[in-house]
Amino acid sequence: MVIGSMKEGRQKRSGSRDLFSCFVSVTAILWVVLPVAAAKAFDYKDALSKSLLYFEAQRSGRLPYGQRVTWRGHSGLTDGLQQGVDLVGGYYDAGDHVKFGLPMAFTITMLSWSVIEYGDEIAAAGEYHHALEAIKWGTDYFIKAHTHPYVLWAEVGDGDTDHYCWQRPEDMTTPRQAYKIDTENPGSDVAGETAAAMAAASIVFRKSDAHYSHLLLHHAQKLFEFADKYRGKYDSSIREAKSYYPSWSGYEDELLWAALWLHKATGTPQYVEYLVSNGEGFGGTGWAMTEFSWDAKYAGIQILASKLLSVGNFSAAQRHVLKQYESKGEHYICACLSKNNGSNLHRTPGGMLFVRQWNNMQYVSSAAFLLIAYSDYLKEARRDVLRCPAGPVRPQKLVELATSQVDYILGDNPMGISYLVGYGRKYPMRVHHRGSSIVSYKRSKGFIGCMQGYYDWYGRRGQNPNVVTGALVGGPDSHDRFSDHRGNYMQTEACTYNTAPLVGVLAKLHQQMSHQHVKEMTTSSSPSYLEFA
């Protein structure tokens, strides 16, 4: 910066006093103006790097040589042993140590979608390899968990017993019972979401590892067949999941979701026909949603189905149904923009989209992703406006809203805090996360027991000894209030599916900022201060 290049000392040239006085006056003005502008200038590249680092903190199993989160160690090395199956690996969903299949699969689907849509932008930011590593850690586990065409191991660990203990993952003493779905105990939702994740990931790995891509697609097709043929909700078969990740939306959305991703991966007409013929019966063309999450996929389905209209050659009847999907998808977008007549998403006084009290940030990050993705679709389809009930909206408004939500996450909020842990100067220091809140196994190898963790670490007032960088915590309430306490799990616990949608959005925003910076540099005609020196 020119200001930083000023040097104290005597001026040696004639007329330097007047020039120096002018220079000081200008810089004084700049010091007033610049902090205001800088307050909203976020480093999206840094945020992207940190968001991908978070997934390494959530790894279960034997950690690789290149593990960057060094306060973590191997864990869950006997998962599946009691059942005679290798279930080592995968991700812990949040601050506990249960491996829940449904949210894990949604996490991988969203990471894959981010790479499919914004792979070039992720690569330009130097994070493509890390993004693929994050996806593969999940898909490697899904391959293990799909032990038979009609068997999927959908959970390892029990939430109730796990929550009685506060331990590092390296010290786990809680039961590691594994739970499966099969023909007699179906789970179309978890099988469908896992099929979607593997189909989406198969697209990601198509160029870099054709064999692996084919393997993932094979598993995805078999899982979809299983999900569709033996229908049922997984939380009726695995009751241990019901208190933590119940399938409130049912399994129909996951069946549509899986069919969409399989069509995108294969181009096979049968999957589009499945989407068209089941659109009404499964709610795809009927449900007008105001959320998109690990449970309710309808808005994502409708947005993804809309994109088919600009790339596929479909019959008039098929286009008619796809248009219905599009209409419902636009209801969601318009609700985010407060452009529906009545059913809009609530916003906090600080401007954050608000769906519900518990872990609201998952809805913010997923909304930002769909807004960015749909704005790109509108541009690709050469649609200048989105016609909402309360008036037309240009595609740029979707980008602006998505940006405002990301900026809110990164610190542009009434609390002045970044809800992405490790980003910025002020962020949550007492995240509700077992491994983060207890001294690292690498520093203190002494065993920490089930209740000892509660006594010695959970109740501590100080900050966590380990920073779970890149974790997107649950965030503030409907009035923008946030309390950074370990026991405030509604606000301070982070989940993998909170951060996953951010990956693509941050890459896109970084690219836009870079292009804008280049444009400003090349079009600027203002002389620099050095020219007057």
LOTOR-662645 format. One record per residue (C-alpha): residue number from 1; residue in one letter; x, y, z. Coordinates in steps of 0.02 Angstrom, whole numbers. Example, Ala and Ser with C-alpha at 12.3 -4.5 7.8 and 13.67 -1.06 7.14 Angstrom:
<sites>
- 1/a/615/-225/390 .
- 2/s/684/-53/357 .
</sites>
This chain:
<sites>
- 1/m/0/0/0 .
- 2/v/63/175/-40 .
- 3/i/25/233/137 .
- 4/g/139/99/206 .
- 5/s/282/162/99 .
- 6/m/291/333/183 .
- 7/k/456/365/270 .
- 8/e/495/482/412 .
- 9/g/636/606/388 .
- 10/r/681/769/306 .
- 11/q/617/812/133 .
- 12/k/765/846/17 .
- 13/r/685/918/-138 .
- 14/s/621/1092/-167 .
- 15/g/434/1111/-142 .
- 16/s/428/951/-40 .
- 17/r/341/1032/107 .
- 18/d/183/1072/6 .
- 19/l/185/902/-77 .
- 20/f/208/815/90 .
- 21/s/65/914/169 .
- 22/c/-49/866/24 .
- 23/f/3/685/39 .
- 24/v/-33/681/226 .
- 25/s/-205/758/198 .
- 26/v/-249/626/68 .
- 27/t/-187/483/175 .
- 28/a/-284/548/324 .
- 29/i/-442/537/221 .
- 30/l/-394/363/163 .
- 31/w/-369/302/340 .
- 32/v/-547/355/377 .
- 33/v/-622/277/220 .
- 34/l/-522/117/199 .
- 35/p/-571/30/362 .
- 36/v/-754/47/316 .
- 37/a/-726/-32/146 .
- 38/a/-608/-163/215 .
- 39/a/-735/-214/345 .
- 40/k/-834/-302/208 .
- 41/a/-688/-363/103 .
- 42/f/-669/-546/148 .
- 43/d/-534/-667/97 .
- 44/y/-642/-802/17 .
- 45/k/-489/-902/-35 .
- 46/d/-430/-915/144 .
- 47/a/-605/-963/200 .
- 48/l/-611/-1097/64 .
- 49/s/-445/-1171/120 .
- 50/k/-504/-1176/300 .
- 51/s/-672/-1253/255 .
- 52/l/-587/-1401/171 .
- 53/l/-467/-1421/317 .
- 54/y/-616/-1451/430 .
- 55/f/-655/-1618/350 .
- 56/e/-486/-1683/404 .
- 57/a/-532/-1645/585 .
- 58/q/-689/-1751/564 .
- 59/r/-602/-1905/494 .
- 60/s/-630/-2073/576 .
- 61/g/-512/-2219/549 .
- 62/r/-326/-2230/515 .
- 63/l/-266/-2058/466 .
- 64/p/-155/-2038/312 .
- 65/y/25/-1980/310 .
- 66/g/-24/-1812/239 .
- 67/q/-150/-1772/378 .
- 68/r/-143/-1584/406 .
- 69/v/-247/-1574/565 .
- 70/t/-106/-1633/677 .
- 71/w/-200/-1633/842 .
- 72/r/-302/-1782/781 .
- 73/g/-248/-1965/788 .
- 74/h/-314/-2134/730 .
- 75/s/-486/-2183/796 .
- 76/g/-626/-2307/770 .
- 77/l/-505/-2441/709 .
- 78/t/-620/-2585/760 .
- 79/d/-780/-2515/684 .
- 80/g/-882/-2659/613 .
- 81/l/-775/-2793/693 .
- 82/q/-917/-2862/798 .
- 83/q/-1023/-2882/642 .
- 84/g/-882/-2958/539 .
- 85/v/-870/-2811/418 .
- 86/d/-738/-2676/392 .
- 87/l/-819/-2509/431 .
- 88/v/-660/-2414/473 .
- 89/g/-659/-2238/402 .
- 90/g/-790/-2111/357 .
- 91/y/-834/-1953/451 .
- 92/y/-899/-1905/622 .
- 93/d/-1046/-1792/583 .
- 94/a/-1020/-1660/717 .
- 95/g/-945/-1645/891 .
- 96/d/-982/-1825/938 .
- 97/h/-915/-1991/873 .
- 98/v/-1063/-2076/792 .
- 99/k/-1052/-2107/605 .
- 100/f/-1227/-2068/541 .
- 101/g/-1248/-2124/361 .
- 102/l/-1383/-2003/304 .
- 103/p/-1298/-1836/346 .
- 104/m/-1129/-1907/294 .
- 105/a/-1196/-1951/122 .
- 106/f/-1277/-1780/102 .
- 107/t/-1110/-1701/147 .
- 108/i/-1024/-1797/8 .
- 109/t/-1162/-1756/-117 .
- 110/m/-1141/-1570/-81 .
- 111/l/-952/-1577/-89 .
- 112/s/-966/-1667/-256 .
- 113/w/-1094/-1544/-322 .
- 114/s/-975/-1403/-273 .
- 115/v/-835/-1481/-375 .
- 116/i/-949/-1519/-523 .
- 117/e/-1012/-1340/-532 .
- 118/y/-857/-1246/-475 .
- 119/g/-711/-1364/-499 .
- 120/d/-615/-1239/-604 .
- 121/e/-636/-1106/-471 .
- 122/i/-582/-1226/-334 .
- 123/a/-430/-1273/-438 .
- 124/a/-387/-1090/-468 .
- 125/a/-386/-1066/-280 .
- 126/g/-265/-1212/-263 .
- 127/e/-386/-1323/-168 .
- 128/y/-442/-1451/-298 .
- 129/h/-337/-1593/-229 .
- 130/h/-401/-1562/-52 .
- 131/a/-581/-1558/-114 .
- 132/l/-560/-1728/-199 .
- 133/e/-477/-1798/-43 .
- 134/a/-626/-1742/62 .
- 135/i/-747/-1828/-57 .
- 136/k/-646/-1988/-71 .
- 137/w/-632/-2009/117 .
- 138/g/-821/-2024/117 .
- 139/t/-844/-2128/-40 .
- 140/d/-710/-2253/12 .
- 141/y/-813/-2282/168 .
- 142/f/-976/-2300/71 .
- 143/i/-897/-2435/-38 .
- 144/k/-853/-2531/121 .
- 145/a/-1026/-2503/195 .
- 146/h/-1116/-2570/40 .
- 147/t/-1073/-2752/70 .
- 148/h/-1213/-2828/-35 .
- 149/p/-1326/-2756/-170 .
- 150/y/-1467/-2753/-42 .
- 151/v/-1367/-2716/116 .
- 152/l/-1301/-2548/174 .
- 153/w/-1222/-2516/344 .
- 154/a/-1297/-2349/389 .
- 155/e/-1235/-2308/564 .
- 156/v/-1089/-2347/679 .
- 157/g/-1107/-2304/862 .
- 158/d/-1259/-2262/966 .
- 159/g/-1303/-2081/997 .
- 160/d/-1372/-2112/1171 .
- 161/t/-1219/-2200/1242 .
- 162/d/-1102/-2086/1146 .
- 163/h/-1179/-1932/1225 .
- 164/y/-1150/-2000/1400 .
- 165/c/-962/-1982/1371 .
- 166/w/-849/-1834/1335 .
- 167/q/-692/-1911/1262 .
- 168/r/-568/-1886/1124 .
- 169/p/-603/-2000/975 .
- 170/e/-434/-2081/1007 .
- 171/d/-494/-2136/1181 .
- 172/m/-669/-2196/1135 .
- 173/t/-741/-2324/1255 .
- 174/t/-922/-2310/1198 .
- 175/p/-1005/-2456/1106 .
- 176/r/-971/-2460/919 .
- 177/q/-1122/-2562/869 .
- 178/a/-1153/-2554/681 .
- 179/y/-1327/-2546/607 .
- 180/k/-1382/-2595/432 .
- 181/i/-1530/-2586/316 .
- 182/d/-1580/-2735/208 .
- 183/t/-1731/-2809/120 .
- 184/e/-1821/-2844/284 .
- 185/n/-1768/-2680/364 .
- 186/p/-1770/-2554/222 .
- 187/g/-1707/-2376/219 .
- 188/s/-1743/-2294/53 .
- 189/d/-1690/-2123/116 .
- 190/v/-1514/-2169/172 .
- 191/a/-1490/-2289/24 .
- 192/g/-1553/-2156/-96 .
- 193/e/-1443/-2019/-25 .
- 194/t/-1291/-2134/-28 .
- 195/a/-1332/-2176/-210 .
- 196/a/-1341/-1989/-248 .
- 197/a/-1174/-1959/-162 .
- 198/m/-1086/-2098/-258 .
- 199/a/-1164/-2048/-424 .
- 200/a/-1112/-1866/-400 .
- 201/a/-937/-1920/-346 .
- 202/s/-922/-2032/-499 .
- 203/i/-936/-1875/-605 .
- 204/v/-800/-1790/-503 .
- 205/f/-676/-1933/-526 .
- 206/r/-719/-1971/-708 .
- 207/k/-564/-1886/-780 .
- 208/s/-437/-1916/-642 .
- 209/d/-479/-2098/-600 .
- 210/a/-594/-2184/-725 .
- 211/h/-590/-2352/-635 .
- 212/y/-640/-2276/-469 .
- 213/s/-775/-2173/-554 .
- 214/h/-847/-2331/-633 .
- 215/l/-844/-2421/-465 .
- 216/l/-939/-2279/-381 .
- 217/l/-1068/-2276/-519 .
- 218/h/-1094/-2464/-505 .
- 219/h/-1127/-2448/-318 .
- 220/a/-1242/-2298/-347 .
- 221/q/-1349/-2393/-472 .
- 222/k/-1364/-2545/-358 .
- 223/l/-1408/-2437/-208 .
- 224/f/-1542/-2345/-305 .
- 225/e/-1617/-2511/-361 .
- 226/f/-1617/-2567/-178 .
- 227/a/-1693/-2404/-116 .
- 228/d/-1831/-2407/-246 .
- 229/k/-1874/-2592/-237 .
- 230/y/-1880/-2605/-47 .
- 231/r/-1959/-2445/10 .
- 232/g/-1963/-2383/188 .
- 233/k/-1894/-2253/307 .
- 234/y/-1725/-2296/380 .
- 235/d/-1766/-2230/553 .
- 236/s/-1903/-2361/566 .
- 237/s/-1771/-2495/535 .
- 238/i/-1632/-2412/635 .
- 239/r/-1723/-2339/783 .
- 240/e/-1559/-2280/861 .
- 241/a/-1554/-2144/726 .
- 242/k/-1728/-2078/762 .
- 243/s/-1680/-1960/904 .
- 244/y/-1538/-1883/805 .
- 245/y/-1570/-1889/618 .
- 246/p/-1752/-1936/592 .
- 247/s/-1815/-1938/413 .
- 248/w/-1953/-1809/435 .
- 249/s/-1971/-1780/247 .
- 250/g/-1989/-1966/211 .
- 251/y/-1890/-2060/80 .
- 252/e/-1974/-1998/-79 .
- 253/d/-1862/-1847/-97 .
- 254/e/-1706/-1955/-86 .
- 255/l/-1772/-2069/-224 .
- 256/l/-1797/-1920/-339 .
- 257/w/-1630/-1847/-287 .
- 258/a/-1539/-2010/-326 .
- 259/a/-1625/-2027/-495 .
- 260/l/-1572/-1851/-541 .
- 261/w/-1390/-1881/-498 .
- 262/l/-1390/-2047/-588 .
- 263/h/-1458/-1962/-743 .
- 264/k/-1324/-1829/-729 .
- 265/a/-1191/-1966/-712 .
- 266/t/-1255/-2081/-850 .
- 267/g/-1370/-1981/-965 .
- 268/t/-1486/-2132/-963 .
- 269/p/-1666/-2083/-1009 .
- 270/q/-1742/-2203/-882 .
- 271/y/-1691/-2091/-738 .
- 272/v/-1775/-1938/-813 .
- 273/e/-1930/-2041/-843 .
- 274/y/-1925/-2094/-660 .
- 275/l/-1915/-1912/-611 .
- 276/v/-2060/-1866/-725 .
- 277/s/-2175/-2011/-683 .
- 278/n/-2149/-1992/-495 .
- 279/g/-2145/-1803/-487 .
- 280/e/-2322/-1784/-423 .
- 281/g/-2333/-1942/-317 .
- 282/f/-2167/-1910/-229 .
- 283/g/-2198/-1725/-201 .
- 284/g/-2062/-1660/-317 .
- 285/t/-2183/-1554/-416 .
- 286/g/-2298/-1522/-269 .
- 287/w/-2195/-1470/-120 .
- 288/a/-2150/-1285/-115 .
- 289/m/-2008/-1277/11 .
- 290/t/-1921/-1144/112 .
- 291/e/-1773/-1251/167 .
- 292/f/-1642/-1367/93 .
- 293/s/-1553/-1486/210 .
- 294/w/-1486/-1661/246 .
- 295/d/-1667/-1713/274 .
- 296/a/-1771/-1611/150 .
- 297/k/-1697/-1620/-26 .
- 298/y/-1845/-1552/-124 .
- 299/a/-1775/-1378/-158 .
- 300/g/-1612/-1454/-219 .
- 301/i/-1705/-1577/-329 .
- 302/q/-1810/-1438/-405 .
- 303/i/-1658/-1329/-440 .
- 304/l/-1561/-1473/-516 .
- 305/a/-1711/-1528/-620 .
- 306/s/-1730/-1350/-685 .
- 307/k/-1555/-1357/-758 .
- 308/l/-1606/-1506/-865 .
- 309/l/-1719/-1393/-966 .
- 310/s/-1570/-1302/-1043 .
- 311/v/-1465/-1456/-1083 .
- 312/g/-1582/-1600/-1123 .
- 313/n/-1686/-1649/-1273 .
- 314/f/-1852/-1699/-1195 .
- 315/s/-2028/-1731/-1254 .
- 316/a/-2163/-1601/-1229 .
- 317/a/-2239/-1705/-1088 .
- 318/q/-2071/-1719/-1000 .
- 319/r/-2034/-1534/-1019 .
- 320/h/-2205/-1495/-945 .
- 321/v/-2162/-1592/-786 .
- 322/l/-1986/-1520/-778 .
- 323/k/-2064/-1348/-789 .
- 324/q/-2167/-1392/-635 .
- 325/y/-2008/-1438/-544 .
- 326/e/-1935/-1272/-600 .
- 327/s/-2085/-1177/-535 .
- 328/k/-2067/-1252/-362 .
- 329/g/-1880/-1222/-363 .
- 330/e/-1909/-1040/-403 .
- 331/h/-2030/-1031/-257 .
- 332/y/-1883/-1073/-144 .
- 333/i/-1771/-944/-227 .
- 334/c/-1905/-810/-218 .
- 335/a/-1936/-854/-35 .
- 336/c/-1752/-823/2 .
- 337/l/-1763/-657/-90 .
- 338/s/-1921/-607/7 .
- 339/k/-2011/-597/-159 .
- 340/n/-2153/-719/-126 .
- 341/n/-2321/-655/-74 .
- 342/g/-2326/-723/103 .
- 343/s/-2213/-876/118 .
- 344/n/-2042/-798/130 .
- 345/l/-1893/-848/235 .
- 346/h/-1877/-749/394 .
- 347/r/-1726/-637/410 .
- 348/t/-1642/-581/570 .
- 349/p/-1618/-394/601 .
- 350/g/-1439/-420/540 .
- 351/g/-1498/-497/377 .
- 352/m/-1465/-683/406 .
- 353/l/-1590/-805/331 .
- 354/f/-1672/-893/476 .
- 355/v/-1763/-1060/470 .
- 356/r/-1754/-1128/647 .
- 357/q/-1665/-1107/812 .
- 358/w/-1558/-1264/810 .
- 359/n/-1406/-1258/696 .
- 360/n/-1477/-1127/581 .
- 361/m/-1314/-1104/486 .
- 362/q/-1344/-1265/390 .
- 363/y/-1491/-1180/304 .
- 364/v/-1391/-1022/271 .
- 365/s/-1246/-1111/184 .
- 366/s/-1361/-1224/82 .
- 367/a/-1467/-1074/29 .
- 368/a/-1311/-981/-25 .
- 369/f/-1261/-1128/-134 .
- 370/l/-1430/-1145/-219 .
- 371/l/-1440/-957/-248 .
- 372/i/-1269/-954/-332 .
- 373/a/-1306/-1111/-433 .
- 374/y/-1474/-1045/-493 .
- 375/s/-1404/-875/-539 .
- 376/d/-1280/-966/-651 .
- 377/y/-1422/-1069/-726 .
- 378/l/-1521/-911/-767 .
- 379/k/-1370/-840/-856 .
- 380/e/-1339/-1002/-951 .
- 381/a/-1522/-1006/-1003 .
- 382/r/-1507/-823/-1054 .
- 383/r/-1647/-772/-940 .
- 384/d/-1627/-591/-892 .
- 385/v/-1751/-598/-749 .
- 386/l/-1828/-718/-625 .
- 387/r/-2013/-681/-610 .
- 388/c/-2063/-692/-427 .
- 389/p/-2240/-659/-365 .
- 390/a/-2185/-494/-288 .
- 391/g/-2093/-435/-443 .
- 392/p/-1951/-477/-564 .
- 393/v/-1775/-507/-502 .
- 394/r/-1614/-503/-600 .
- 395/p/-1489/-647/-579 .
- 396/q/-1364/-531/-497 .
- 397/k/-1482/-509/-350 .
- 398/l/-1465/-695/-312 .
- 399/v/-1276/-675/-309 .
- 400/e/-1290/-523/-197 .
- 401/l/-1400/-615/-72 .
- 402/a/-1285/-767/-71 .
- 403/t/-1136/-652/-45 .
- 404/s/-1222/-563/98 .
- 405/q/-1254/-730/184 .
- 406/v/-1074/-786/164 .
- 407/d/-1012/-616/225 .
- 408/y/-1128/-631/375 .
- 409/i/-1048/-800/414 .
- 410/l/-873/-727/398 .
- 411/g/-903/-579/513 .
- 412/d/-1019/-450/437 .
- 413/n/-1149/-470/573 .
- 414/p/-1207/-378/730 .
- 415/m/-1093/-483/842 .
- 416/g/-942/-448/732 .
- 417/i/-893/-631/744 .
- 418/s/-845/-757/611 .
- 419/y/-949/-914/628 .
- 420/l/-821/-1008/524 .
- 421/v/-700/-1065/658 .
- 422/g/-521/-1010/631 .
- 423/y/-565/-875/505 .
- 424/g/-540/-693/551 .
- 425/r/-488/-616/715 .
- 426/k/-641/-663/816 .
- 427/y/-727/-832/805 .
- 428/p/-803/-961/925 .
- 429/m/-670/-1024/1046 .
- 430/r/-776/-1148/1143 .
- 431/v/-848/-1256/1005 .
- 432/h/-955/-1402/1064 .
- 433/h/-833/-1531/999 .
- 434/r/-753/-1670/1100 .
- 435/g/-588/-1683/1009 .
- 436/s/-566/-1495/1000 .
- 437/s/-607/-1464/1183 .
- 438/i/-484/-1592/1258 .
- 439/v/-296/-1584/1253 .
- 440/s/-229/-1670/1098 .
- 441/y/-181/-1853/1106 .
- 442/k/-18/-1801/1025 .
- 443/r/24/-1690/1175 .
- 444/s/-46/-1797/1315 .
- 445/k/-63/-1983/1281 .
- 446/g/-135/-2020/1452 .
- 447/f/-307/-2101/1438 .
- 448/i/-454/-1986/1471 .
- 449/g/-606/-2082/1531 .
- 450/c/-789/-2063/1491 .
- 451/m/-839/-1950/1635 .
- 452/q/-665/-1879/1662 .
- 453/g/-688/-1780/1502 .
- 454/y/-843/-1699/1574 .
- 455/y/-761/-1661/1741 .
- 456/d/-594/-1598/1677 .
- 457/w/-631/-1525/1506 .
- 458/y/-813/-1499/1463 .
- 459/g/-846/-1377/1605 .
- 460/r/-690/-1273/1580 .
- 461/r/-721/-1089/1549 .
- 462/g/-565/-1068/1444 .
- 463/q/-555/-1087/1256 .
- 464/n/-534/-1257/1174 .
- 465/p/-352/-1315/1168 .
- 466/n/-374/-1365/984 .
- 467/v/-450/-1256/849 .
- 468/v/-569/-1354/737 .
- 469/t/-529/-1243/589 .
- 470/g/-660/-1225/453 .
- 471/a/-805/-1286/559 .
- 472/l/-965/-1187/529 .
- 473/v/-1053/-1181/697 .
- 474/g/-1241/-1177/723 .
- 475/g/-1239/-989/735 .
- 476/p/-1346/-853/812 .
- 477/d/-1530/-848/854 .
- 478/s/-1669/-753/766 .
- 479/h/-1609/-590/846 .
- 480/d/-1426/-614/795 .
- 481/r/-1375/-661/972 .
- 482/f/-1239/-789/1000 .
- 483/s/-1166/-861/1159 .
- 484/d/-995/-943/1143 .
- 485/h/-1012/-1081/1273 .
- 486/r/-970/-1265/1253 .
- 487/g/-1135/-1316/1331 .
- 488/n/-1233/-1210/1207 .
- 489/y/-1236/-1348/1078 .
- 490/m/-1381/-1271/982 .
- 491/q/-1264/-1131/930 .
- 492/t/-1084/-1191/954 .
- 493/e/-1089/-1366/880 .
- 494/a/-1033/-1382/699 .
- 495/c/-1080/-1513/570 .
- 496/t/-1001/-1574/409 .
- 497/y/-1157/-1532/310 .
- 498/n/-1146/-1351/369 .
- 499/t/-977/-1325/289 .
- 500/a/-997/-1434/133 .
- 501/p/-1109/-1314/33 .
- 502/l/-990/-1171/71 .
- 503/v/-848/-1250/-29 .
- 504/g/-924/-1211/-199 .
- 505/v/-991/-1041/-147 .
- 506/l/-825/-981/-76 .
- 507/a/-734/-1037/-234 .
- 508/k/-858/-944/-342 .
- 509/l/-849/-786/-238 .
- 510/h/-659/-791/-237 .
- 511/q/-659/-801/-426 .
- 512/q/-780/-656/-441 .
- 513/m/-677/-550/-323 .
- 514/s/-518/-591/-419 .
- 515/h/-599/-544/-584 .
- 516/q/-669/-385/-510 .
- 517/h/-498/-339/-441 .
- 518/v/-416/-366/-611 .
- 519/k/-552/-265/-696 .
- 520/e/-530/-121/-575 .
- 521/m/-341/-125/-598 .
- 522/t/-352/-123/-788 .
- 523/t/-491/7/-804 .
- 524/s/-431/125/-669 .
- 525/s/-368/290/-739 .
- 526/s/-327/369/-572 .
- 527/p/-141/411/-555 .
- 528/s/-48/335/-409 .
- 529/y/28/445/-275 .
- 530/l/201/388/-328 .
- 531/e/179/482/-492 .
- 532/f/184/644/-394 .
- 533/a/338/597/-294 .
</sites>
